[in-house]
Amino acid sequence: MRFRGKIALITGSSRGIGKALALTLAREGATVVVHYRRNAAAAENTVAEVRAAGGDGWSVAADVEDLTALEGVFDAVATRHGRLDLFVANAAATAFKPAMELKAHHLERTFNMNVRSFVIGAQRAATLMGPGGRILVISSYGSVRAFPTYANLGASKAALEAWVRFFAEELGPRDINVNALNAGIVATDSADFFYGQPGMPPMATVVARIPKRRAACPAEIARAAAFLLSEDASYVTGTVLMVDGGLTVAAPPFRGEMSRA
Ligand SMILES: NC(=O)c1ccc[n+]([C@@H]2O[C@H](COP(=O)([O-])OP(=O)(O)OC[C@H]3O[C@@H](n4cnc5c(N)ncnc54)[C@H](OP(=O)(O)O)[C@@H]3O)[C@@H](O)[C@H]2O)c1
């Protein structure tokens, strides 16, 4: 029960990794604010599962690209609880395009949705936190590796990892830890969407090059995130934890493609 009595806000927790984390924290006693954008039914379903898992929770809608809506989420948390213990910036989106085809509005939208929302969100979260507070952002291996159509999102993830270091340095004296979890390929709707884009190879061909030979399941990412949010990680701040099954340490020639593996 590492999260008994803790109030956690997880953006984009109506499905995927965010939902898995909501349930992981709920099983250890947290009250989870389930944030989503459009799918209210999915969010309510997550809240019901959070309660069934032994936690408590409620849902709040906001497009994180919209600053006023984002501020409204923190206003609602402040009104309801007067404080926040754990803030996880998990929601993310982009238009997948080659770098040469990106227009200014693609850059602005992806930056606002992913980076600006984290910076403003972390400021608001820290204002509601006391000693022991935790801020976590979900990054991806596109922050440190290049692959087709991911430039805009990958560059925004790299920016997030830099912001993590600056916030960690500034909030360390207040005993608020700020970290990033960098995920590899995770079996979610959004991974299916990415590999469903025209010209993408089947996910199975990519997974065969990962040392673990499989995608992560959302619960595996959630368990690593829970570590970073817990007292077990009390001295861990300003870091990026890779949770990628070894994806980013492997390089060509790939073992699975040798004639004698
Ligand atoms: N899946 C992977 O393979 C993978 C790998 C590495 C990193 N990640 C990262 O992990 C995080 C979660 O990814 P995921 O695959 O679980 O889910 P996702 O499909 O990226 O996001 C799903 C959640 O985010 C919300 N959301 C999306 N756009 C939003 C916006 N503009 N404003 C507010 N909420 C928004 C959705 O709400 P609605 O359903 O209501 O729209 C939903 O709750 C992301 O940061 C992603 O980049 C994923």
PDBQT file of the ligand as one rigid body, heavy atoms in Angstrom, charges set to zero:
ROOT
HETATM    1  N1  LIG A 301       2.068   2.961 -26.973  1.00  0.00    +0.000 N 
HETATM    2  C1  LIG A 301       3.372   3.002 -27.156  1.00  0.00    +0.000 C 
HETATM    3  O1  LIG A 301       3.948   2.170 -27.888  1.00  0.00    +0.000 OA
HETATM    4  C2  LIG A 301       4.200   4.079 -26.495  1.00  0.00    +0.000 A 
HETATM    5  C3  LIG A 301       5.580   3.948 -26.551  1.00  0.00    +0.000 A 
HETATM    6  C4  LIG A 301       6.380   4.886 -25.911  1.00  0.00    +0.000 A 
HETATM    7  C5  LIG A 301       5.779   5.959 -25.262  1.00  0.00    +0.000 A 
HETATM    8  N2  LIG A 301       4.425   6.067 -25.253  1.00  0.00    +0.000 N 
HETATM    9  C6  LIG A 301       3.862   7.235 -24.569  1.00  0.00    +0.000 C 
HETATM   10  O2  LIG A 301       3.011   6.795 -23.524  1.00  0.00    +0.000 OA
HETATM   11  C7  LIG A 301       1.978   7.762 -23.333  1.00  0.00    +0.000 C 
HETATM   12  C8  LIG A 301       0.630   7.072 -23.367  1.00  0.00    +0.000 C 
HETATM   13  O3  LIG A 301       0.500   6.438 -24.597  1.00  0.00    +0.000 OA
HETATM   14  P1  LIG A 301      -0.666   5.376 -24.888  1.00  0.00    +0.000 P 
HETATM   15  O4  LIG A 301      -0.194   4.618 -26.082  1.00  0.00    +0.000 OA
HETATM   16  O5  LIG A 301      -1.028   4.655 -23.669  1.00  0.00    +0.000 OA
HETATM   17  O6  LIG A 301      -1.928   6.253 -25.208  1.00  0.00    +0.000 OA
HETATM   18  P2  LIG A 301      -2.270   7.412 -26.256  1.00  0.00    +0.000 P 
HETATM   19  O7  LIG A 301      -3.106   6.823 -27.293  1.00  0.00    +0.000 OA
HETATM   20  O8  LIG A 301      -1.047   8.116 -26.696  1.00  0.00    +0.000 OA
HETATM   21  O9  LIG A 301      -3.116   8.401 -25.321  1.00  0.00    +0.000 OA
HETATM   22  C9  LIG A 301      -4.284   7.962 -24.804  1.00  0.00    +0.000 C 
HETATM   23  C10 LIG A 301      -4.772   8.892 -23.722  1.00  0.00    +0.000 C 
HETATM   24  O10 LIG A 301      -4.371  10.266 -23.929  1.00  0.00    +0.000 OA
HETATM   25  C11 LIG A 301      -5.551  11.092 -24.027  1.00  0.00    +0.000 C 
HETATM   26  N3  LIG A 301      -5.268  12.187 -24.951  1.00  0.00    +0.000 N 
HETATM   27  C12 LIG A 301      -4.806  12.128 -26.216  1.00  0.00    +0.000 A 
HETATM   28  N4  LIG A 301      -4.667  13.362 -26.737  1.00  0.00    +0.000 NA
HETATM   29  C13 LIG A 301      -5.041  14.241 -25.771  1.00  0.00    +0.000 A 
HETATM   30  C14 LIG A 301      -5.146  15.656 -25.681  1.00  0.00    +0.000 A 
HETATM   31  N5  LIG A 301      -4.834  16.467 -26.703  1.00  0.00    +0.000 N 
HETATM   32  N6  LIG A 301      -5.589  16.181 -24.515  1.00  0.00    +0.000 NA
HETATM   33  C15 LIG A 301      -5.919  15.388 -23.485  1.00  0.00    +0.000 A 
HETATM   34  N7  LIG A 301      -5.846  14.060 -23.502  1.00  0.00    +0.000 NA
HETATM   35  C16 LIG A 301      -5.424  13.491 -24.626  1.00  0.00    +0.000 A 
HETATM   36  C17 LIG A 301      -6.649  10.133 -24.466  1.00  0.00    +0.000 C 
HETATM   37  O11 LIG A 301      -7.947  10.591 -24.119  1.00  0.00    +0.000 OA
HETATM   38  P3  LIG A 301      -9.226  10.267 -25.088  1.00  0.00    +0.000 P 
HETATM   39  O12 LIG A 301      -9.260   8.786 -25.315  1.00  0.00    +0.000 OA
HETATM   40  O13 LIG A 301     -10.413  10.781 -24.342  1.00  0.00    +0.000 OA
HETATM   41  O14 LIG A 301      -8.946  11.027 -26.370  1.00  0.00    +0.000 OA
HETATM   42  C18 LIG A 301      -6.275   8.865 -23.705  1.00  0.00    +0.000 C 
HETATM   43  O15 LIG A 301      -6.687   8.944 -22.364  1.00  0.00    +0.000 OA
HETATM   44  C19 LIG A 301       2.170   8.830 -24.405  1.00  0.00    +0.000 C 
HETATM   45  O16 LIG A 301       2.927   9.877 -23.859  1.00  0.00    +0.000 OA
HETATM   46  C20 LIG A 301       2.986   8.108 -25.454  1.00  0.00    +0.000 C 
HETATM   47  O17 LIG A 301       3.763   8.984 -26.253  1.00  0.00    +0.000 OA
HETATM   48  C21 LIG A 301       3.614   5.148 -25.844  1.00  0.00    +0.000 A 
ENDROOT
TORSDOF 0
